[in-house]
Amino acid sequence: MTSPTGPRGFTLMELVIALAIVGILAAIALPGYQSYARRAARSEAKADLLEDAQFLERNFTEANRYDRNAAGNPISLPITQSPRTGTAKYSITASTPTQTTFTLQAAPVSGGPMSGDPCGTLTLNHLGQKGVTGASRSVSECWN
């Protein structure tokens, strides 16, 4: 539609202001989204650690030991990465399970999206004790 003074449209100044507003909103929203994504990945890794611990406890009730099954074969964890499919964010291992003890670790994959996570490596042992190593945050902050 044209007006008596000529065609109407946006001025360059209006477009610059609109882009500045969008940029400011993106700068505010992006860190919040990244924090949410890290918490979600960490929660999934904690759930996978707990599931592996349950597997080892079930094995203990059958074989009366953590390191071998009832047939005497070495145990392998059912979940070795988190998330279970796709690109791994955490690598899950059992550090030297013995007949009566185990310690599970979920370590951020080197170079992955969680490699700079302030919670570092999440740990869980046979007593149900939760821990973190290489972390700048406390156990309660990382596990709650």
N, CA and C of each residue as an Amber inpcrd file, in Angstrom:
protein
   432
   0.8500000  -1.1700000   0.0000000   0.0000000   0.0000000   0.0000000
   0.8930000   1.2290000   0.0000000   0.5310000   2.1920000  -0.7670000
   1.3140000   3.4220000  -0.8180000   0.5390000   4.5380000  -0.1470000
   1.2850000   5.4230000   0.4490000   0.6740000   6.5870000   1.0830000
   0.8770000   7.7930000   0.1770000   0.2450000   8.9200000   0.5070000
   0.4310000  10.0870000  -0.3310000   1.8860000  10.5330000  -0.4130000
   2.7190000  10.1370000   0.5520000   4.1160000  10.5790000   0.5280000
   5.0340000   9.5620000  -0.1410000   4.5210000   8.3900000  -0.5500000
   5.3380000   7.3980000  -1.2300000   5.2410000   6.0410000  -0.5580000
   6.0250000   5.0510000  -1.0020000   5.9670000   3.7130000  -0.4350000
   6.4450000   3.6990000   1.0260000   5.8400000   2.7960000   1.8300000
   6.2120000   2.6820000   3.2480000   7.0310000   1.4200000   3.4380000
   7.8720000   1.4010000   4.4420000   8.7040000   0.2490000   4.7490000
   9.4900000   0.4850000   6.0240000  10.4300000  -0.4120000   6.2870000
  11.2570000  -0.2710000   7.4770000  12.4970000   0.5300000   7.1280000
  12.9210000   1.3380000   8.0560000  14.1780000   2.0630000   7.8530000
  15.3220000   1.1810000   8.3320000  16.4960000   1.5210000   7.9340000
  17.6780000   0.7790000   8.3550000  17.8300000   0.8360000   9.8770000
  17.5220000   1.9560000  10.4530000  17.6340000   2.1170000  11.9040000
  16.6650000   1.1760000  12.6230000  15.4590000   1.0090000  12.1440000
  14.4930000   0.1060000  12.7620000  14.9710000  -1.3480000  12.6780000
  15.5500000  -1.7220000  11.5580000  16.0830000  -3.0790000  11.4120000
  17.2590000  -3.3260000  12.3520000  18.1350000  -2.3570000  12.5130000
  19.2830000  -2.4910000  13.4110000  18.8080000  -2.6410000  14.8550000
  17.8160000  -1.8590000  15.2480000  17.2770000  -1.9570000  16.6060000
  16.6390000  -3.3300000  16.8290000  15.8870000  -3.8090000  15.8490000
  15.2550000  -5.1320000  15.9670000  16.3200000  -6.2290000  16.0980000
  17.3860000  -6.1510000  15.3010000  18.4740000  -7.1300000  15.3970000
  19.1830000  -7.0440000  16.7420000  19.3590000  -5.8610000  17.2700000
  20.0010000  -5.6980000  18.5790000  19.1570000  -6.3410000  19.6710000
  17.8470000  -6.1620000  19.5930000  16.9560000  -6.7590000  20.5890000
  17.0220000  -8.2830000  20.5100000  16.9830000  -8.8390000  19.3020000
  17.0800000 -10.2920000  19.1340000  18.4240000 -10.7970000  19.6570000
  19.4950000 -10.0740000  19.4030000  20.8190000 -10.4650000  19.8890000
  20.9010000 -10.4600000  21.4000000  20.3230000  -9.4690000  22.0340000
  20.3330000  -9.3940000  23.4950000  19.5310000 -10.5580000  24.0850000
  18.3650000 -10.8430000  23.5200000  17.5530000 -11.9680000  24.0010000
  18.2850000 -13.2920000  23.8330000  18.9710000 -13.4720000  22.7150000
  19.7260000 -14.7030000  22.4860000  20.8810000 -14.8170000  23.4830000
  21.5580000 -13.7140000  23.7700000  22.6740000 -13.7290000  24.7180000
  22.2060000 -14.0870000  26.1260000  20.9710000 -13.7350000  26.4520000
  20.4280000 -14.0680000  27.7630000  19.9540000 -15.5190000  27.7940000
  19.3290000 -15.9790000  26.7370000  18.7220000 -17.3090000  26.7100000
  19.7360000 -18.4350000  26.5230000  20.7890000 -18.2370000  25.7520000
  21.7280000 -19.3100000  25.4220000  22.4170000 -19.9180000  26.6480000
  22.9680000 -19.1410000  27.5740000  23.5850000 -19.7690000  28.7500000
  22.5850000 -20.5720000  29.5800000  21.3660000 -20.1030000  29.6820000
  20.3500000 -20.8520000  30.4150000  20.0520000 -22.1820000  29.7500000
  19.9790000 -22.1820000  28.4350000  19.7260000 -23.4260000  27.7040000
  20.8960000 -24.3870000  27.8630000  22.1180000 -23.8830000  27.7680000
  23.2940000 -24.7460000  27.9130000  23.3540000 -25.3610000  29.3070000
  23.0150000 -24.5810000  30.3190000  22.9850000 -25.0940000  31.6840000
  21.9320000 -26.1870000  31.8260000  20.7750000 -25.9680000  31.2420000
  19.7100000 -26.9730000  31.2760000  20.1570000 -28.2580000  30.5770000
  20.8010000 -28.1390000  29.4190000  21.2560000 -29.3130000  28.6670000
  22.2990000 -30.0920000  29.4700000  23.1960000 -29.4020000  30.1720000
  24.2070000 -30.0750000  31.0060000  23.5520000 -30.8210000  32.1670000
  22.5890000 -30.1730000  32.8300000  21.8910000 -30.8340000  33.9400000
  21.1460000 -32.0700000  33.4560000  20.5390000 -31.9900000  32.2800000
  19.8060000 -33.1350000  31.7340000  20.7620000 -34.2890000  31.4260000
  21.9090000 -34.0020000  30.8250000  22.8900000 -35.0530000  30.5170000
  23.4390000 -35.6640000  31.7970000  23.6900000 -34.8290000  32.8070000
  24.1910000 -35.3170000  34.0890000  23.1460000 -36.2090000  34.7660000
  21.8860000 -35.8260000  34.7000000  20.8110000 -36.6360000  35.2950000
  20.7200000 -37.9990000  34.6320000  20.8730000 -38.0210000  33.3200000
  20.8320000 -39.3020000  32.6110000  22.0100000 -40.1860000  33.0140000
  23.1890000 -39.5920000  33.1800000  24.3600000 -40.3590000  33.5970000
  24.1640000 -40.9120000  35.0120000  23.5770000 -40.1250000  35.9020000
  23.3130000 -40.6070000  37.2630000  22.3300000 -41.7700000  37.2410000
  21.3000000 -41.6790000  36.4340000  20.3250000 -42.7710000  36.3270000
  20.9910000 -44.0370000  35.7860000  21.8830000 -43.8790000  34.8150000
  22.5890000 -45.0390000  34.2640000  23.5370000 -45.6550000  35.2960000
  24.1880000 -44.8280000  36.1090000  25.0390000 -45.3540000  37.1790000
  24.2080000 -46.1700000  38.1690000  23.0610000 -45.6420000  38.5350000
  22.1910000 -46.3530000  39.4810000  21.6890000 -47.6680000  38.8920000
  21.4100000 -47.6690000  37.5930000  20.9500000 -48.9040000  36.9560000
  22.0690000 -49.9530000  36.9230000  23.2940000 -49.5270000  36.6370000
  24.4190000 -50.4590000  36.6720000  24.6400000 -50.9910000  38.0910000
  24.4770000 -50.1370000  39.0930000  24.6290000 -50.5760000  40.4840000
  23.5600000 -51.6120000  40.8320000  22.3480000 -51.4150000  40.3670000
  21.2890000 -52.4020000  40.6010000  21.6280000 -53.7300000  39.9390000
  22.1950000 -53.6630000  38.7320000  22.6190000 -54.8810000  38.0390000
  23.6530000 -55.6390000  38.8790000  24.6400000 -54.8990000  39.4020000
  25.6730000 -55.5440000  40.2150000  25.0930000 -56.1130000  41.5120000
  24.1300000 -55.4200000  42.1010000  23.4960000 -55.9280000  43.3250000
  22.6870000 -57.1990000  43.0460000  21.9810000 -57.2290000  41.9170000
  21.2420000 -58.4410000  41.5480000  22.2070000 -59.6020000  41.3360000
  23.3420000 -59.3100000  40.7070000  24.3460000 -60.3510000  40.5090000
  24.8800000 -60.8360000  41.8520000  25.0610000 -59.9180000  42.7890000
  25.5710000 -60.2910000  44.1070000  24.6140000 -61.2430000  44.8200000
  23.3040000 -61.0380000  44.6430000  22.3460000 -61.9360000  45.2920000
  22.3870000 -63.3350000  44.6890000  22.7610000 -63.4470000  43.4180000
  22.8400000 -64.7580000  42.7680000  24.1990000 -65.4200000  42.9670000
  25.2740000 -64.6460000  42.8210000  26.6170000 -65.2280000  42.8320000
  27.3840000 -64.9700000  44.1340000  26.8460000 -64.1280000  44.9850000
  27.4850000 -63.7470000  46.2390000  28.8200000 -63.0420000  46.0140000
  28.9020000 -62.3330000  44.9070000  30.0790000 -61.5320000  44.5850000
  29.7400000 -60.5530000  43.4730000  30.5190000 -59.4550000  43.3890000
  30.2750000 -58.4240000  42.3780000  31.0610000 -58.6460000  41.0910000
  32.2300000 -59.2550000  41.1830000  33.1320000 -59.3130000  40.0350000
  32.8770000 -60.4570000  39.0550000  32.1290000 -61.4680000  39.4560000
  31.8510000 -62.6160000  38.5840000  30.3940000 -63.0260000  38.7240000
  29.8690000 -63.6340000  37.6570000  28.4820000 -64.1100000  37.7290000
  28.4410000 -65.4960000  38.3600000  27.2570000 -66.0930000  38.4360000
  27.0970000 -67.3990000  39.0930000  27.8870000 -68.4990000  38.3860000
  28.1450000 -68.3460000  37.0820000  28.9250000 -69.3350000  36.3370000
  30.4240000 -69.1180000  36.4850000  30.8350000 -68.0480000  37.1820000
  32.2470000 -67.7700000  37.3820000  32.8780000 -66.8970000  36.3250000
  32.0630000 -66.3900000  35.3790000  32.5880000 -65.5200000  34.3270000
  32.6550000 -64.0690000  34.8050000  33.6520000 -63.3100000  34.3090000
  33.7460000 -61.8950000  34.6960000  32.4800000 -61.1260000  34.2790000
  32.1230000 -60.1590000  35.0920000  30.9300000 -59.3380000  34.8490000
  31.2600000 -58.2030000  33.8860000  30.3620000 -57.9310000  32.9540000
  30.4600000 -56.7080000  32.1520000  29.2090000 -55.8940000  32.3980000
  29.4090000 -54.6000000  32.5150000  28.2830000 -53.7070000  32.7850000
  27.3470000 -53.6360000  31.5880000  26.0430000 -53.6040000  31.8280000
  25.1000000 -53.4950000  30.7120000  25.0950000 -52.1090000  30.0720000
  25.4270000 -51.0920000  30.8470000  25.4350000 -49.7150000  30.3250000
  26.8540000 -49.1840000  30.4400000  27.4720000 -48.8750000  29.3000000
  28.8550000 -48.4070000  29.3190000  29.0150000 -46.9840000  28.8190000
  27.9120000 -46.3700000  28.3860000  27.9710000 -44.9720000  27.9790000
  26.6280000 -44.3170000  28.2560000  26.6750000 -43.0160000  28.4120000
  25.4500000 -42.2480000  28.6020000  25.4970000 -41.0600000  27.6580000
  24.4650000 -40.8540000  26.8690000  23.2700000 -41.6660000  26.7010000
  23.6100000 -43.0050000  26.0400000  22.6920000 -43.9430000  26.1700000
  22.9490000 -45.3060000  25.6920000  23.1140000 -45.3860000  24.1840000
  22.4130000 -44.5370000  23.4560000  22.5350000 -44.5060000  21.9900000
  22.9800000 -43.1140000  21.5780000  23.5710000 -43.0400000  20.4140000
  24.0320000 -41.7470000  19.9140000  25.4220000 -41.4180000  20.4340000
  25.7560000 -40.1570000  20.3730000  27.0710000 -39.6930000  20.7890000
  27.1940000 -39.7520000  22.3130000  28.2340000 -40.4050000  22.7820000
  28.4410000 -40.5510000  24.2240000  28.8560000 -39.2230000  24.8410000
  28.2360000 -38.8940000  25.9700000  28.6240000 -37.7200000  26.7510000
  29.4070000 -38.1560000  27.9840000  29.0970000 -39.3480000  28.4790000
  29.7940000 -39.9270000  29.6280000  30.1970000 -41.3570000  29.2920000
  31.3440000 -41.7720000  29.7960000  31.8020000 -43.1510000  29.6900000
  31.6570000 -43.7770000  31.0750000  30.9600000 -44.9090000  31.1590000
  30.6840000 -45.5380000  32.4500000  31.5450000 -46.7910000  32.6020000
  32.2740000 -46.8500000  33.7080000  33.1540000 -47.9800000  33.9820000
  33.0190000 -48.3980000  35.4440000  33.4300000 -49.6330000  35.7200000
  33.5410000 -50.1230000  37.0980000  35.0180000 -50.2430000  37.3810000
  35.5170000 -49.4290000  38.2890000  36.9470000 -49.4820000  38.5730000
  37.2330000 -50.6480000  39.5180000  37.8800000 -51.6300000  38.9900000
  38.3110000 -52.8550000  39.6800000  37.2940000 -53.4000000  40.6780000
  36.1880000 -53.9610000  40.1680000  35.2580000 -54.5940000  41.1100000
  35.9220000 -55.8130000  41.7440000  35.6710000 -56.0090000  43.0100000
  36.1930000 -57.1750000  43.7130000  35.0110000 -58.0540000  44.1040000
  35.2930000 -59.0720000  44.8740000  34.2260000 -59.9700000  45.3070000
  33.2020000 -59.2260000  46.1610000  33.6630000 -58.2640000  46.9640000
  32.7540000 -57.6080000  47.9070000  32.5940000 -56.0980000  47.7000000
  33.2780000 -55.5170000  46.7410000  33.1790000 -54.0610000  46.5420000
  33.1460000 -53.7070000  45.0570000  32.6130000 -52.5310000  44.7660000
  32.7040000 -51.9560000  43.4180000  32.6060000 -50.4390000  43.5320000
  33.1610000 -49.7650000  42.5680000  32.9950000 -48.3210000  42.4150000
  32.7300000 -48.0500000  40.9470000  31.5670000 -47.4770000  40.6690000
  31.2070000 -47.1090000  39.3070000  31.5780000 -45.6570000  39.0710000
  32.0100000 -45.3640000  37.8410000  32.3820000 -43.9950000  37.4880000
  31.7380000 -43.6110000  36.1640000  31.2000000 -42.4010000  36.1170000
  30.7040000 -41.8190000  34.8710000  31.5870000 -40.6130000  34.5890000
  32.5210000 -40.7930000  33.6610000  33.4810000 -39.7370000  33.3370000
  33.0650000 -39.0450000  32.0430000  33.1050000 -37.7100000  32.0190000
  32.7890000 -37.0090000  30.7670000  33.7470000 -37.4410000  29.6540000
  33.2040000 -37.6530000  28.4700000  34.0200000 -38.0510000  27.3280000
  34.9110000 -36.8770000  26.9350000  36.1820000 -37.1560000  26.7520000
  37.1380000 -36.1140000  26.3860000  36.7510000 -35.4630000  25.0570000
  36.6810000 -34.1530000  25.0490000  36.3140000 -33.4250000  23.8430000
  34.8230000 -33.3940000  23.5790000  34.0360000 -34.0270000  24.4390000
  32.5880000 -34.0560000  24.2640000  31.9210000 -32.8410000  24.8870000
  30.6070000 -32.7730000  24.7840000  29.8820000 -31.6110000  25.2970000
  29.9340000 -31.4720000  26.8210000  30.2510000 -32.5400000  27.5390000
  30.3080000 -32.4750000  28.9980000  31.7380000 -32.3800000  29.5240000
  32.7240000 -32.2430000  28.6390000  34.1200000 -32.2610000  29.0820000
  34.4540000 -31.1050000  30.0160000  33.7440000 -30.0040000  29.9500000
  34.0100000 -28.8870000  30.8560000  33.0300000 -28.8100000  32.0050000
  32.3300000 -29.9040000  32.2740000  31.3120000 -29.9040000  33.3140000
  31.9500000 -29.6770000  34.6820000  31.4180000 -28.7310000  35.4770000
  32.0030000 -28.4590000  36.7900000  31.8340000 -29.6000000  37.7910000
  31.0240000 -30.5990000  37.4630000  30.8590000 -31.7400000  38.3770000
  31.8850000 -32.8370000  38.1230000  32.6300000 -32.7700000  37.0450000
  33.6720000 -33.7590000  36.7810000  33.1170000 -35.1640000  36.6400000
  33.8050000 -36.1320000  37.2460000  33.4250000 -37.5380000  37.1740000
  32.5150000 -37.8920000  38.3440000  31.3710000 -38.4780000  38.0290000
  30.4210000 -38.9260000  39.0530000  30.7830000 -40.3420000  39.4760000
  30.7260000 -40.6360000  40.7750000  31.0540000 -41.9680000  41.2670000
  29.9360000 -42.5010000  42.1690000  29.8400000 -43.8180000  42.2280000
  28.8710000 -44.5080000  43.0730000  29.5000000 -45.8280000  43.4860000
  29.4820000 -46.1420000  44.7920000  30.1050000 -47.3900000  45.2250000
  29.0850000 -48.3840000  45.7680000  29.5830000 -49.5320000  46.2210000
  28.7310000 -50.6250000  46.6880000  27.9450000 -50.2780000  47.9480000
  28.3410000 -49.2420000  48.6580000  27.6240000 -48.8070000  49.8480000
  26.5460000 -47.7650000  49.5230000  26.4550000 -47.4000000  48.2440000
  25.4990000 -46.3770000  47.8350000  26.0220000 -44.9700000  48.0220000
  27.3140000 -44.8380000  48.3230000  27.9060000 -43.5130000  48.5200000
  28.1600000 -42.8550000  47.1760000  27.6420000 -41.6530000  47.0320000
  27.7890000 -40.8910000  45.7960000  28.9370000 -39.9170000  45.9630000
  29.6810000 -39.7110000  44.8930000  30.8110000 -38.7970000  44.9640000
  31.1020000 -38.1540000  43.6270000  32.0450000 -37.2270000  43.6440000
  32.5380000 -36.5820000  42.4310000  34.0500000 -36.4620000  42.5440000
  34.7430000 -36.5680000  41.4150000  36.1870000 -36.3500000  41.3900000
  36.4880000 -35.3380000  40.3030000  37.4890000 -34.5240000  40.5610000
  37.8650000 -33.4960000  39.6000000  36.7890000 -32.4440000  39.4240000
  36.0590000 -32.1600000  40.5000000  34.9240000 -31.2480000  40.4080000
  35.1950000 -29.9510000  41.1520000  34.5790000 -28.8890000  40.6560000
  34.6400000 -27.6160000  41.3590000  33.3660000 -27.3860000  42.1650000
  32.4640000 -28.3570000  42.1450000  31.2200000 -28.2790000  42.9100000
  31.1680000 -29.4080000  43.9260000  30.2880000 -29.2660000  44.9050000
  30.1770000 -30.2780000  45.9660000  29.3550000 -31.4750000  45.4770000
  29.4450000 -32.5560000  46.2370000  28.7000000 -33.7660000  45.9080000
  27.2020000 -33.4840000  45.8980000  26.7290000 -32.7420000  46.8960000
  25.2790000 -32.4640000  46.9710000  24.8080000 -31.6300000  45.7890000
  25.6200000 -30.7010000  45.3160000  25.2340000 -29.9040000  44.1470000
  25.1640000 -30.7550000  42.8910000  26.0710000 -31.6940000  42.7570000
  26.1240000 -32.4990000  41.5340000  25.1320000 -33.6560000  41.5350000
  24.8200000 -34.2100000  42.7060000  23.9370000 -35.3670000  42.7540000
  22.4960000 -35.0030000  43.0300000  22.1940000 -33.7710000  43.4030000
  20.8040000 -33.3780000  43.6670000  20.2400000 -32.5640000  42.5240000
